[in-house]
Amino acid sequence: MQIKVRVTPNAREVRVTKVSEESYEVKVDERADGGRANKRLLEVLSKHFKVPKSKVFIVRGIKSRDKIVEITL
């Protein structure tokens, strides 16, 4: 499945909020520096959807706050 994700880096807490059926807001506690926030995003989403990290990919928006993420179930 593919979902739309709006990422907020450098947040005080990690949180996944479902906005709609295909859209989520994710707050991560890493800075957007050297891909650290993207790596943390994949970890958070894999834990939220209970799948291994190897099943979560950023399809589009690697340098943007708005991303398309694919999760293989």
N, CA and C atoms as an extended XYZ file, in Angstrom:
219
Properties=species:S:1:pos:R:3:atomname:S:1:resname:S:1:resid:I:1 pbc="F F F"
N         0.838       -1.173        0.000 N   MET     1
C         0.000        0.000        0.000 CA  MET     1
C         0.881        1.234        0.000 C   MET     1
N         0.378        2.301       -0.576 N   GLN     2
C         1.083        3.579       -0.591 CA  GLN     2
C         0.291        4.583        0.231 C   GLN     2
N         1.023        5.355        1.033 N   ILE     3
C         0.381        6.377        1.855 CA  ILE     3
C         1.099        7.706        1.653 C   ILE     3
N         0.371        8.797        1.892 N   LYS     4
C         0.956       10.130        1.873 CA  LYS     4
C         1.350       10.472        3.301 C   LYS     4
N         2.551       11.013        3.464 N   VAL     5
C         3.065       11.322        4.795 CA  VAL     5
C         3.577       12.755        4.817 C   VAL     5
N         3.176       13.475        5.831 N   ARG     6
C         3.708       14.816        6.094 CA  ARG     6
C         4.604       14.692        7.324 C   ARG     6
N         5.881       14.965        7.172 N   VAL     7
C         6.857       14.745        8.234 CA  VAL     7
C         7.210       16.062        8.916 C   VAL     7
N         7.276       16.027       10.232 N   THR     8
C         7.768       17.147       11.019 CA  THR     8
C         9.044       16.692       11.723 C   THR     8
N        10.203       17.120       11.224 N   PRO     9
C        11.454       16.718       11.883 CA  PRO     9
C        11.713       17.541       13.136 C   PRO     9
N        12.619       17.024       13.977 N   ASN    10
C        13.075       17.714       15.180 CA  ASN    10
C        11.931       18.031       16.136 C   ASN    10
N        10.970       17.119       16.250 N   ALA    11
C         9.846       17.297       17.167 CA  ALA    11
C        10.241       16.836       18.566 C   ALA    11
N         9.502       17.258       19.536 N   ARG    12
C         9.792       16.869       20.914 CA  ARG    12
C         9.435       15.411       21.176 C   ARG    12
N         8.416       14.920       20.481 N   GLU    13
C         7.983       13.541       20.673 CA  GLU    13
C         7.708       12.882       19.331 C   GLU    13
N         7.757       11.570       19.322 N   VAL    14
C         7.459       10.808       18.113 CA  VAL    14
C         5.972       10.484       18.130 C   VAL    14
N         5.285       10.812       17.015 N   ARG    15
C         3.853       10.567       16.961 CA  ARG    15
C         3.419       10.311       15.529 C   ARG    15
N         2.510        9.356       15.352 N   VAL    16
C         1.899        9.080       14.054 CA  VAL    16
C         0.421        9.394       14.185 C   VAL    16
N        -0.073       10.314       13.342 N   THR    17
C        -1.470       10.721       13.369 CA  THR    17
C        -2.090       10.432       12.019 C   THR    17
N        -3.220        9.722       12.033 N   LYS    18
C        -3.924        9.416       10.790 CA  LYS    18
C        -4.838       10.588       10.455 C   LYS    18
N        -4.607       11.195        9.284 N   VAL    19
C        -5.391       12.349        8.852 CA  VAL    19
C        -6.588       11.879        8.033 C   VAL    19
N        -6.344       10.947        7.129 N   SER    20
C        -7.405       10.349        6.328 CA  SER    20
C        -7.016        8.905        6.046 C   SER    20
N        -7.757        8.243        5.186 N   GLU    21
C        -7.508        6.835        4.883 CA  GLU    21
C        -6.113        6.609        4.294 C   GLU    21
N        -5.611        7.556        3.519 N   GLU    22
C        -4.313        7.405        2.860 CA  GLU    22
C        -3.276        8.418        3.314 C   GLU    22
N        -3.598        9.244        4.285 N   SER    23
C        -2.717       10.339        4.655 CA  SER    23
C        -2.407       10.314        6.154 C   SER    23
N        -1.123       10.518        6.480 N   TYR    24
C        -0.666       10.504        7.865 CA  TYR    24
C         0.241       11.702        8.122 C   TYR    24
N         0.262       12.151        9.373 N   GLU    25
C         1.230       13.135        9.831 CA  GLU    25
C         2.139       12.418       10.817 C   GLU    25
N         3.443       12.542       10.602 N   VAL    26
C         4.410       11.856       11.461 CA  VAL    26
C         5.395       12.875       12.008 C   VAL    26
N         5.548       12.879       13.329 N   LYS    27
C         6.538       13.729       13.980 CA  LYS    27
C         7.680       12.826       14.418 C   LYS    27
N         8.901       13.216       14.038 N   VAL    28
C        10.077       12.433       14.404 CA  VAL    28
C        11.035       13.295       15.228 C   VAL    28
N        11.817       12.637       16.052 N   ASP    29
C        12.709       13.339       16.969 CA  ASP    29
C        14.135       13.451       16.439 C   ASP    29
N        14.295       13.425       15.137 N   GLU    30
C        15.604       13.605       14.495 CA  GLU    30
C        15.581       14.844       13.620 C   GLU    30
N        16.744       15.456       13.435 N   ARG    31
C        16.861       16.615       12.560 CA  ARG    31
C        16.912       16.169       11.108 C   ARG    31
N        16.502       17.027       10.218 N   ALA    32
C        16.558       16.744        8.780 CA  ALA    32
C        17.955       17.053        8.274 C   ALA    32
N        18.907       16.285        8.715 N   ASP    33
C        20.308       16.521        8.409 CA  ASP    33
C        20.947       15.209        7.993 C   ASP    33
N        21.346       15.102        6.749 N   GLY    34
C        22.009       13.895        6.271 CA  GLY    34
C        21.098       12.682        6.189 C   GLY    34
N        19.803       12.894        6.050 N   GLY    35
C        18.876       11.782        5.926 CA  GLY    35
C        18.494       11.127        7.244 C   GLY    35
N        18.863       11.739        8.360 N   ARG    36
C        18.556       11.145        9.666 CA  ARG    36
C        17.060       11.111        9.941 C   ARG    36
N        16.337       12.162        9.538 N   ALA    37
C        14.891       12.198        9.764 CA  ALA    37
C        14.189       11.154        8.896 C   ALA    37
N        14.662       10.943        7.671 N   ASN    38
C        14.067        9.919        6.802 CA  ASN    38
C        14.280        8.526        7.383 C   ASN    38
N        15.459        8.269        7.896 N   LYS    39
C        15.747        6.965        8.500 CA  LYS    39
C        14.844        6.733        9.707 C   LYS    39
N        14.699        7.761       10.524 N   ARG    40
C        13.827        7.653       11.709 CA  ARG    40
C        12.374        7.483       11.300 C   ARG    40
N        11.959        8.157       10.222 N   LEU    41
C        10.595        8.012        9.709 CA  LEU    41
C        10.310        6.558        9.345 C   LEU    41
N        11.232        5.915        8.648 N   LEU    42
C        11.037        4.516        8.265 CA  LEU    42
C        10.953        3.612        9.493 C   LEU    42
N        11.750        3.899       10.508 N   GLU    43
C        11.690        3.119       11.749 CA  GLU    43
C        10.337        3.287       12.437 C   GLU    43
N         9.862        4.516       12.509 N   VAL    44
C         8.596        4.807       13.184 CA  VAL    44
C         7.431        4.155       12.451 C   VAL    44
N         7.420        4.268       11.110 N   LEU    45
C         6.329        3.673       10.340 CA  LEU    45
C         6.361        2.154       10.397 C   LEU    45
N         7.543        1.553       10.396 N   SER    46
C         7.604        0.092       10.478 CA  SER    46
C         7.071       -0.391       11.824 C   SER    46
N         7.350        0.351       12.878 N   LYS    47
C         6.826       -0.016       14.194 CA  LYS    47
C         5.315        0.197       14.257 C   LYS    47
N         4.832        1.295       13.673 N   HIS    48
C         3.402        1.608       13.701 CA  HIS    48
C         2.582        0.563       12.942 C   HIS    48
N         3.068        0.153       11.768 N   PHE    49
C         2.332       -0.814       10.951 CA  PHE    49
C         2.737       -2.259       11.243 C   PHE    49
N         3.673       -2.451       12.178 N   LYS    50
C         4.121       -3.780       12.608 CA  LYS    50
C         4.663       -4.612       11.449 C   LYS    50
N         5.557       -3.999       10.677 N   VAL    51
C         6.252       -4.686        9.586 CA  VAL    51
C         7.752       -4.436        9.758 C   VAL    51
N         8.609       -5.285        9.171 N   PRO    52
C        10.047       -5.033        9.242 CA  PRO    52
C        10.431       -3.752        8.507 C   PRO    52
N        11.535       -3.134        8.927 N   LYS    53
C        11.995       -1.890        8.292 CA  LYS    53
C        12.300       -2.088        6.815 C   LYS    53
N        12.654       -3.302        6.435 N   SER    54
C        12.983       -3.576        5.033 CA  SER    54
C        11.750       -3.545        4.135 C   SER    54
N        10.550       -3.467        4.708 N   LYS    55
C         9.305       -3.439        3.935 CA  LYS    55
C         8.746       -2.035        3.766 C   LYS    55
N         9.475       -1.013        4.234 N   VAL    56
C         9.010        0.375        4.173 CA  VAL    56
C         9.992        1.184        3.323 C   VAL    56
N         9.478        1.841        2.271 N   PHE    57
C        10.312        2.592        1.334 CA  PHE    57
C         9.725        3.975        1.090 C   PHE    57
N        10.591        4.961        0.902 N   ILE    58
C        10.147        6.281        0.452 CA  ILE    58
C        10.169        6.258       -1.069 C   ILE    58
N         8.999        6.407       -1.674 N   VAL    59
C         8.868        6.357       -3.126 CA  VAL    59
C         9.149        7.720       -3.736 C   VAL    59
N         8.614        8.765       -3.120 N   ARG    60
C         8.757       10.118       -3.658 CA  ARG    60
C         8.872       11.112       -2.507 C   ARG    60
N         9.686       12.137       -2.684 N   GLY    61
C         9.798       13.206       -1.700 CA  GLY    61
C        10.921       13.022       -0.712 C   GLY    61
N        12.020       12.459       -1.146 N   ILE    62
C        13.135       12.175       -0.235 CA  ILE    62
C        13.670       13.445        0.430 C   ILE    62
N        13.575       14.594       -0.251 N   LYS    63
C        14.061       15.863        0.312 CA  LYS    63
C        12.926       16.822        0.663 C   LYS    63
N        11.715       16.312        0.711 N   SER    64
C        10.547       17.132        0.983 CA  SER    64
C         9.883       16.683        2.284 C   SER    64
N         9.082       17.537        2.867 N   ARG    65
C         8.308       17.151        4.047 CA  ARG    65
C         7.117       16.279        3.660 C   ARG    65
N         6.636       16.462        2.427 N   ASP    66
C         5.521       15.662        1.927 CA  ASP    66
C         6.081       14.495        1.140 C   ASP    66
N         5.769       13.290        1.556 N   LYS    67
C         6.347       12.095        0.971 CA  LYS    67
C         5.268       11.093        0.587 C   LYS    67
N         5.619       10.208       -0.346 N   ILE    68
C         4.819        9.040       -0.647 CA  ILE    68
C         5.645        7.854       -0.151 C   ILE    68
N         5.057        7.061        0.731 N   VAL    69
C         5.743        5.934        1.328 CA  VAL    69
C         5.008        4.650        0.948 C   VAL    69
N         5.775        3.656        0.537 N   GLU    70
C         5.191        2.354        0.212 CA  GLU    70
C         5.506        1.373        1.315 C   GLU    70
N         4.455        0.672        1.750 N   ILE    71
C         4.591       -0.336        2.803 CA  ILE    71
C         4.134       -1.655        2.224 C   ILE    71
N         5.044       -2.620        2.191 N   THR    72
C         4.726       -3.936        1.675 CA  THR    72
C         4.288       -4.819        2.833 C   THR    72
N         3.063       -5.289        2.759 N   LEU    73
C         2.519       -6.126        3.841 CA  LEU    73
C         2.734       -7.595        3.560 C   LEU    73
